[in-house]
Amino acid sequence: MGKQRIQRNRTELREGSTGIRGFRWTGRLLTAADNFWQTIIHDSEMNTRAFTQATEEGLKGKELANRIDELLKDPPASWKEEAIEVAKEYTLHQDASRGLRILQNIQSFPLARVMFPFVQTPFNILKFYGRRSIFGILSPSFYRDMNAGGIRRTNAISRLMIGYGLTGAAFALINVGVVTGPYPKNPKEKALWVLEKRKPWSIKVGDYWLNYNAIQPIGAYLATAAAIDQAYKDNNFQKAENKLGKLLNNFLKGPLDLPFLQGV
């Protein structure tokens, strides 16, 4: 019996160590993928800045190409720092901002980590979406970039246009009936949804309705458009403040259904 127990303990240790190794390898693969994309995005940003600078100098042809090579070989220090920040933003690895630090401090309270097991990535997803949504014009960083001019102004306008474009595409999908928001308040309409097996906050793929809140940040654009659309469908009041209240109520339902906010 003693030998069998020892052998079983050894087996359990081997299995446990294998699980730990598997977890470590998964982490290494994710880190490698992040580093791979950060390198690509960083190089792309540097090339964009060099091309923009060279074209603004009025160069063309061979002179343009030579100037781009010259800038890439000895770029300004600010370019490198800003390119690194862009790469971090697109891979959701931005350095902790004031808002993120507050949330991380909240995790130190009892049971807070149970309710909010993940903070940094969800926060960066929402921040990434916010700067590229129809609400991006409300962001202080938008006005800082606009005042800075140059490529920062171009990027700020591009982010805003991306937000409007993707939200418009989301409205188009809602109009053809393949994207849903919250359940309608009308009992008959809700019963029809149940009969058709239509699910809230979902997108139709083939014959199935899939919850798009798990696909971020694309799901955020669909949720925004769906919330606005459903608010105006459900609200029969004429006063603007009632419509705004309904809109905010529906809009908050989508984000609170995100997988990383289930604890709330």
Secondary structure by P-SEA (a helix, b strand, c coil): caaaaaaaaaaaaaaaaaaaaaaaaaaaaaaaaaaaaaaaaaaaaaaaaaaaaaaaacccaaaaaaaaaaaaacccaaaaaaaaaaaaaaaccccccaaaaaaaaaaacccccccccccaaaaaaaaaaaaacccccccaaaaaaaaaccaaaaaaaaaaaaaaaaaaaaaaaaaaccccccccccaaaaaaaaaaccccccccccccccccccccaaaaaaaaaaaaaaaaaacccccaaaaaaaaaaaaaaaaaaccccccc
